[in-house]
Amino acid sequence: MRHQSPSSWAAICICIAALVHFALGFSVEFSVDEAHYALYAKHLAWSYFDHPPLVGWIQWPLVSLTSSEGIIRLIPELLWALSAFLVYQVTIEIHRLMQGRNAGYLTTALPSANLCGFMAVLAIIAAPLPHVLAIGLLPDTLLTPLSLGLMLMALRWTRKDQFSLVDWVITGLLLGFAGLSKYTAAFTAFALLLVFLASPKKAWITKAGFWVAAAIALIVISPVLYWNWVNDWISFKYQIAHGSGGTWAWRRVAAFIGIQIACFGPLLLLGTFSFLKNCLHAQKWVLIALLSFFIIPFAIFAALSGGGSLPHWTTPAWFCLAPFAGIGLAKAWAMQHRIAIRLLVIGQLLICLLGFGFVLAGGISTASIKSNPIADLYGWKIAGQKAAQLAEAAKANGIAVQNWTLGSRAAWYAQPLPVFVLDQRQDQFDLWFGQLPTGASVLLINWSGMAFNPPVGSHLAFEQCEALDSLEIIRFGQVLSKFDFSLCRNWQDAGAAR
């Protein structure tokens, strides 16, 4: 840092990471979720079965022009870079707030704002899981910069205790777009409300601007409300059931905490500990209210994890924690705890690089194909194209799979053929393609990573299934997976398998 300012180093680190994301984006095929949300853009609607619509809407311009995974992935890469930039800006604003209100109460002087911002960005770049969302677009990729934008507005309110009409309009738009990104944006809205409640002055509730912001947010999310209203609220029902998970168990909570530390790295925890120990003094309730942008969603997801959860759900919360961690890391750096910080940064970056190499190599060859999770990222393009050719030659009514997680890649890479999911779970494919007609014939795809018995017999709908072809996916000399293609004839009872 002798020849460059911390802000310049932050920009350089963001650019380097973005270039790595760009290269990886052209190297692997779509994951399950990526293909699913790209199909949102192919089938534009006011909303969708499992998520609000923005994740599809934002991809529509590129999806309408190209099917290149790398080009379409420019969207999450830009959103990640924007999120990293906002982490820096939020850190600067928190530093200004602390200097203005807490300077006389800090045990030692705060390091420079630019150093704090650089440390915050570095903690995010060294976190392994956010790189996944930087390459593949998920609703959380969208919610992250919007949450940070709302955090900036909360800081603006905290410093001024008032908003102009423009501030209220921006806040309303941010809340609305967050709601169009993911239903868990409600947790971020609660955090913003807590900041308002922590303000010494409560006159905001009587201001016309507050109600203008609320009205704007409601108007922006109205497509989701309308779509759910005309579709019997199926999306809300699904998410409530999905969030509650299965039987609750403490061991799942412990696993959730361990996985979170592994996915986001101990560097963020070290910085947060340093911040709470050395920087949280006067006006601490204001800072705690701002910390609720992390505390509220993380606590809710931790509680829900007893029934099952996914590690990336907390990504927006960790990005909102990063500014505090950055200030804490800069403080620890100034207090000569540099060896520990260097070791954590190097260790976490090495884990990220090993992860990138693992993905590019196609995983590690084992005796069981199913034990290689990276195999899921290769082979679906050629398998989808082959399935489309076989289905056309056999004059089949479409393509079928036996689990919804197999349906998104089949539908994306074999488009425009309809894809039918042969299970009892209602999902988005039912809305897109309907139910398989009685007497229909389909081209069945069976993938070795999630293999099923042929759907034939007295209670399983098809009269018979005839094997047509198979396809092995090989990368660097190792067999990653195998696809089997069968022609299944005469769908007997659509209700039997759904």
C-alpha positions in Angstrom: 0.0 0.0 0.0 3.0 2.3 -0.2 2.5 3.4 -3.7 -1.3 3.2 -3.9 -4.0 4.6 -1.6 -6.4 2.1 0.1 -9.2 3.3 -2.1 -7.1 2.5 -5.2 -6.3 -1.0 -3.8 -10.0 -1.6 -3.2 -10.8 -0.7 -6.8 -7.9 -2.9 -8.1 -9.1 -5.9 -5.9 -12.7 -5.5 -7.1 -11.5 -5.4 -10.8 -9.3 -8.5 -10.4 -12.1 -10.5 -8.8 -14.5 -9.4 -11.5 -12.1 -10.6 -14.2 -11.9 -14.0 -12.5 -15.7 -14.2 -12.4 -15.9 -13.2 -16.0 -13.5 -16.0 -17.1 -15.3 -18.6 -15.0 -18.6 -17.4 -16.4 -17.6 -18.6 -19.8 -16.1 -21.9 -18.6 -19.1 -23.8 -17.1 -22.7 -24.4 -18.0 -25.7 -23.1 -16.1 -26.4 -24.5 -12.7 -29.9 -25.7 -11.7 -31.0 -22.3 -10.3 -29.3 -20.2 -13.1 -31.1 -22.1 -15.8 -34.4 -21.9 -13.9 -34.1 -18.1 -13.6 -33.0 -17.7 -17.2 -36.2 -19.5 -18.1 -38.0 -16.8 -16.1 -36.7 -14.4 -18.8 -37.9 -16.7 -21.6 -41.4 -16.9 -20.0 -42.0 -13.3 -18.8 -44.8 -13.0 -16.2 -45.9 -10.7 -13.4 -44.4 -13.2 -10.9 -43.5 -16.9 -10.5 -44.2 -19.9 -8.4 -41.1 -19.9 -6.3 -39.8 -16.3 -6.4 -40.7 -12.7 -7.3 -40.0 -11.7 -10.9 -37.0 -9.3 -10.9 -34.5 -12.1 -11.3 -36.2 -12.9 -14.6 -37.0 -9.4 -15.7 -33.4 -8.2 -15.4 -32.1 -11.0 -17.6 -34.7 -10.5 -20.3 -32.7 -8.1 -22.6 -29.7 -10.4 -22.7 -31.6 -13.7 -22.9 -33.6 -12.3 -25.8 -30.4 -11.7 -27.6 -28.2 -14.6 -26.8 -28.0 -18.0 -25.1 -24.3 -17.6 -24.1 -23.9 -18.4 -20.4 -20.9 -16.1 -20.2 -22.7 -13.1 -21.7 -25.8 -13.6 -19.5 -23.6 -13.9 -16.5 -22.4 -10.4 -17.0 -25.4 -9.4 -14.9 -24.4 -11.1 -11.6 -20.8 -10.1 -12.2 -21.8 -6.4 -12.4 -24.2 -6.8 -9.4 -21.3 -8.3 -7.3 -19.0 -5.4 -8.3 -21.7 -2.9 -7.4 -22.2 -4.6 -4.1 -18.5 -4.5 -3.3 -18.5 -0.8 -4.2 -21.5 -0.2 -1.9 -19.7 -2.0 0.9 -16.9 0.5 0.6 -19.3 3.5 0.5 -21.3 2.2 3.5 -18.0 1.8 5.4 -17.1 5.4 4.7 -20.5 6.6 5.9 -20.3 4.6 9.1 -16.8 5.9 9.7 -18.1 9.5 9.3 -21.0 8.8 11.7 -18.6 7.4 14.3 -16.1 10.3 13.9 -18.9 12.8 14.3 -20.7 11.3 17.3 -18.2 8.9 19.0 -14.8 10.4 18.5 -14.5 11.4 22.1 -15.5 8.0 23.4 -13.3 5.7 21.3 -10.4 4.0 23.2 -8.1 5.0 20.4 -8.5 7.0 17.2 -10.2 5.4 14.3 -7.9 4.4 11.3 -8.5 6.3 8.1 -11.9 5.9 6.4 -10.2 4.6 3.2 -8.3 1.9 5.1 -11.5 0.8 6.7 -13.2 0.7 3.4 -10.4 -1.3 1.8 -10.5 -3.9 4.7 -14.3 -4.3 4.3 -13.9 -4.9 0.5 -11.0 -7.3 1.2 -13.1 -9.3 3.7 -15.8 -9.7 1.0 -13.4 -10.7 -1.7 -11.8 -13.3 0.6 -15.2 -14.8 1.4 -15.7 -18.0 -0.7 -19.5 -18.2 -1.1 -20.2 -14.7 -2.6 -18.1 -15.6 -5.6 -20.7 -18.3 -6.5 -23.4 -15.6 -6.5 -21.1 -13.3 -8.5 -21.0 -15.9 -11.3 -24.6 -17.3 -11.1 -27.6 -14.9 -10.8 -29.8 -15.8 -7.8 -32.4 -13.6 -6.1 -29.8 -13.0 -3.3 -27.4 -11.5 -5.9 -30.1 -8.9 -6.5 -31.1 -8.4 -2.9 -27.5 -7.7 -1.8 -26.9 -4.3 -3.5 -30.5 -3.3 -2.7 -29.9 -4.1 1.0 -26.7 -2.1 1.0 -28.6 0.8 -0.7 -31.2 0.8 2.0 -28.4 0.7 4.6 -27.0 3.9 3.0 -30.4 5.5 3.3 -30.5 4.4 6.9 -27.1 6.1 7.5 -28.3 9.2 5.8 -31.3 9.3 8.1 -29.1 8.6 11.2 -26.8 11.5 10.3 -29.6 14.0 9.5 -32.7 12.8 11.4 -34.7 13.9 8.4 -35.3 13.1 4.7 -36.1 15.2 1.7 -38.9 14.1 -0.6 -36.2 12.8 -3.0 -34.7 10.7 -0.2 -38.2 9.2 0.6 -38.8 8.4 -3.1 -35.4 6.6 -3.4 -36.1 4.7 -0.2 -39.5 3.6 -1.5 -38.0 2.5 -4.8 -35.2 0.5 -3.1 -37.8 -1.2 -0.8 -40.0 -2.0 -3.8 -37.2 -3.5 -5.9 -36.0 -5.5 -2.9 -39.5 -6.9 -2.7 -39.4 -7.8 -6.4 -36.1 -9.6 -5.7 -36.9 -11.9 -2.9 -39.5 -12.3 -0.2 -36.9 -12.2 2.5 -36.4 -8.5 1.7 -39.0 -8.1 4.5 -36.1 -8.7 7.0 -34.2 -5.8 5.5 -37.3 -3.6 5.7 -37.6 -4.5 9.4 -34.0 -3.4 9.9 -34.6 -0.1 8.3 -37.7 0.4 10.4 -35.6 -0.3 13.5 -33.2 2.4 12.5 -36.1 4.9 12.3 -37.4 3.8 15.7 -33.9 4.2 17.2 -33.9 7.8 16.1 -34.4 10.4 18.9 -37.1 12.1 16.8 -40.1 10.0 15.8 -41.7 12.7 13.6 -41.0 10.6 10.5 -44.3 8.7 10.8 -46.2 12.0 10.5 -44.3 13.1 7.4 -46.0 12.9 4.0 -42.7 11.6 2.5 -42.8 8.5 4.7 -46.2 7.5 3.3 -45.1 8.4 -0.2 -42.2 5.9 0.2 -44.6 3.3 1.5 -47.0 3.9 -1.4 -44.2 3.7 -3.9 -42.9 0.4 -2.4 -46.4 -1.0 -2.6 -46.9 0.0 -6.2 -43.6 -1.5 -7.2 -44.4 -4.9 -5.6 -48.0 -4.8 -6.9 -47.2 -7.2 -9.8 -46.3 -9.9 -7.2 -49.4 -9.3 -5.2 -51.6 -9.3 -8.3 -50.1 -12.5 -9.7 -50.4 -14.3 -6.4 -54.0 -13.1 -6.0 -55.0 -14.6 -9.4 -53.0 -17.8 -8.7 -54.5 -18.6 -5.3 -51.4 -17.2 -3.4 -49.4 -20.3 -4.4 -46.0 -18.6 -4.2 -46.6 -17.4 -0.7 -47.9 -20.8 0.4 -44.9 -22.5 -1.2 -42.4 -20.2 0.5 -44.0 -20.5 3.9 -43.8 -24.3 3.6 -40.3 -24.1 2.1 -39.0 -21.8 4.9 -40.4 -24.0 7.7 -38.5 -27.0 6.3 -38.7 -30.4 7.9 -38.5 -31.6 11.5 -36.7 -29.1 13.6 -33.3 -30.2 15.2 -30.6 -28.5 17.1 -27.9 -30.3 15.1 -29.0 -28.5 12.0 -28.6 -25.2 13.7 -25.0 -26.1 14.7 -24.3 -27.3 11.2 -25.8 -24.0 9.8 -23.4 -22.0 12.0 -20.4 -24.1 11.0 -21.3 -23.9 7.3 -21.8 -20.1 7.5 -18.3 -19.7 9.0 -16.8 -21.9 6.3 -18.7 -20.1 3.5 -18.1 -16.5 4.5 -14.8 -16.9 6.4 -13.5 -16.1 9.9 -12.1 -12.8 8.6 -15.5 -11.2 8.8 -16.0 -12.6 12.3 -12.6 -11.3 13.5 -13.3 -7.8 12.2 -16.7 -7.8 13.8 -15.3 -8.9 17.1 -12.7 -6.1 16.9 -15.4 -3.6 16.1 -17.6 -4.6 19.0 -14.6 -4.6 21.4 -12.9 -1.4 20.4 -15.4 0.8 18.5 -18.8 0.3 20.0 -19.1 2.9 22.8 -21.0 6.2 22.7 -24.2 6.2 20.5 -23.9 2.4 20.6 -27.7 2.0 20.1 -27.5 3.8 16.8 -24.8 1.4 15.6 -26.6 -1.6 17.0 -29.7 -0.5 15.0 -27.5 -0.4 11.9 -26.1 -3.8 12.8 -29.7 -5.1 12.6 -29.2 -5.3 8.8 -27.2 -8.3 9.6 -28.6 -9.4 13.0 -32.3 -9.7 11.9 -32.0 -11.8 8.8 -29.1 -13.9 10.2 -31.0 -14.7 13.4 -34.2 -15.6 11.5 -32.3 -17.9 9.1 -30.4 -19.5 12.0 -33.7 -20.2 13.8 -35.3 -21.6 10.6 -32.2 -23.7 9.9 -33.3 -26.2 12.5 -35.8 -27.3 9.8 -33.3 -27.0 6.9 -31.8 -24.1 5.0 -29.4 -23.1 2.3 -26.1 -21.3 3.1 -26.4 -18.5 0.4 -29.7 -17.2 1.9 -27.6 -15.0 4.4 -25.4 -13.4 1.7 -27.1 -10.0 1.8 -26.8 -10.0 5.6 -23.0 -10.7 5.5 -22.5 -7.9 3.0 -24.2 -5.6 5.4 -21.9 -6.8 8.2 -18.8 -6.2 6.1 -18.5 -2.4 6.7 -18.4 -3.0 10.5 -15.9 -5.8 10.0 -13.8 -3.6 7.8 -13.6 -0.9 10.5 -12.8 -3.6 13.1 -10.1 -5.1 10.9 -8.5 -1.7 10.2 -8.5 -1.1 14.0 -6.9 -4.4 14.6 -4.3 -3.7 11.9 -3.5 -0.4 13.6 -3.1 -2.2 16.9 -0.4 -4.5 15.3 -2.6 -7.6 14.9 -1.3 -7.8 11.3 0.0 -11.4 11.2 -3.4 -12.9 12.1 -5.1 -10.7 9.5 -2.5 -11.6 6.8 -2.9 -15.3 7.5 -6.6 -15.2 7.3 -6.6 -13.3 4.1 -4.1 -15.6 2.5 -5.8 -18.7 3.7 -9.3 -17.7 2.6 -8.0 -16.5 -0.8 -6.2 -19.8 -1.3 -9.5 -21.6 -0.5 -11.2 -19.5 -3.2 -8.5 -20.3 -5.7 -8.7 -24.0 -4.9 -12.5 -23.8 -5.4 -12.1 -22.1 -8.8 -9.6 -24.8 -9.9 -11.8 -27.6 -8.5 -14.7 -26.3 -10.7 -12.6 -25.9 -13.8 -11.2 -29.4 -13.4 -14.7 -30.9 -13.1 -14.2 -32.1 -9.6 -12.3 -35.1 -8.3 -12.9 -38.5 -9.9 -14.2 -41.1 -7.4 -15.7 -44.6 -7.6 -19.2 -43.1 -7.4 -20.3 -40.5 -9.9 -22.9 -39.3 -7.5 -20.2 -38.1 -5.0 -18.9 -35.4 -7.4 -21.0 -32.3 -7.0 -19.1 -30.4 -9.8 -20.4 -33.0 -12.4 -23.7 -31.1 -12.3 -22.1 -28.2 -14.1 -21.0 -30.1 -17.2 -22.8 -32.0 -19.9 -26.3 -30.6 -19.8 -25.9 -28.5 -23.0 -24.9 -31.4 -25.2 -27.5 -33.7 -23.4 -30.2 -31.2 -24.0 -29.4 -30.8 -27.6 -29.3 -34.6 -28.0 -32.6 -35.0 -26.2 -34.2 -32.4 -28.5 -33.0 -34.3 -31.6 -34.2 -37.7 -30.3 -37.6 -36.2 -29.3 -38.0 -34.7 -32.7 -37.1 -37.9 -34.5 -39.5 -40.0 -32.3 -42.2 -37.4 -32.7 -42.5 -37.2 -28.9 -44.8 -34.7 -27.2 -41.8 -33.3 -25.3 -39.1 -34.2 -22.7 -39.7 -35.6 -19.3 -37.5 -35.8 -16.1 -38.4 -37.3 -12.7 -37.3 -34.4 -10.5 -37.8 -30.7 -10.8 -34.1 -30.0 -10.3 -33.4 -31.8 -13.5 -36.0 -29.9 -15.4 -34.4 -26.5 -15.6 -31.3 -27.5 -17.6 -33.4 -29.8 -19.8 -35.8 -27.0 -20.6 -33.1 -24.4 -21.2 -30.8 -26.5 -23.4 -33.6 -28.3 -25.3 -35.8 -25.3 -25.8 -38.4 -24.7 -27.2 -39.6 -28.2 -26.4 -41.9 -28.5 -23.3 -40.4 -30.3 -20.3 -42.7 -32.3 -17.9 -41.6 -33.1 -14.4 -42.9 -36.6 -13.3 -43.3 -36.1 -9.6 -46.1 -35.1 -7.2 -44.7 -31.7 -6.4 -46.4 -28.7 -7.9 -43.9 -26.3 -9.4 -43.2 -23.7 -12.1 -43.1 -26.3 -14.8 -46.8 -27.0 -14.3 -47.5 -23.3 -15.0 -45.2 -23.2 -18.0 -46.0 -26.4 -19.8 -49.1 -27.8 -18.1 -49.7 -31.5 -17.3 -48.6 -34.3 -19.7 -51.7 -35.3 -21.8 -53.1 -38.8 -21.4 -51.7 -41.1 -24.1 -48.7 -38.8 -24.8 -45.2 -40.1 -25.5 -42.1 -38.3 -24.2 -38.3 -38.5 -24.4 -37.2 -39.3 -20.8 -33.8 -38.1 -19.6 -32.2 -40.0 -16.7 -29.0 -38.5 -15.3 -26.6 -40.6 -13.3 -26.2 -38.0 -10.6 -29.9 -38.4 -9.7 -31.0 -41.6 -11.2 -34.6 -43.0 -11.1 -36.2 -46.3 -12.1 -38.2 -46.1 -15.3 -41.7 -44.7 -14.7 -43.6 -47.8 -15.9 -46.0 -50.2 -14.2 -49.5 -50.5 -12.9 -49.3 -47.2 -10.9 -46.6 -45.2 -12.6 -48.3 -43.8 -15.7 -46.3 -45.0 -18.8 -47.2 -48.2 -20.6 -43.6 -48.8 -21.6 -40.2 -47.1 -21.8 -37.7 -48.1 -24.6 -34.0 -47.2 -24.2 -32.8 -45.2 -27.2 -29.3 -43.9 -26.5 -26.8 -42.9 -23.8 -24.2 -40.2 -23.4 -21.1 -40.1 -21.1 -19.7 -36.7 -20.1 -15.9 -36.8 -20.0 -13.6 -34.0 -18.8 -9.8 -34.3 -18.6 -10.1 -38.0 -19.0 -12.5 -38.6 -16.1 -16.2 -39.6 -16.5 -18.2 -37.0 -14.7 -21.7 -38.4 -15.4 -23.9 -40.3 -17.8 -27.2 -39.5 -19.5 -29.7 -42.2 -20.6 -32.4 -41.4 -23.1 -35.6 -43.4 -23.4 -38.8 -43.1 -25.3 -41.7 -43.6 -22.9 -45.1 -44.2 -24.6 -48.7 -43.9 -23.7 -49.1 -41.8 -20.5 -52.0 -43.6 -18.8 -52.9 -41.6 -15.8 -51.6 -38.1 -15.3 -52.8 -38.1 -11.7 -50.8 -41.2 -10.7 -47.4 -39.6 -10.9 -48.3 -36.0 -9.9 
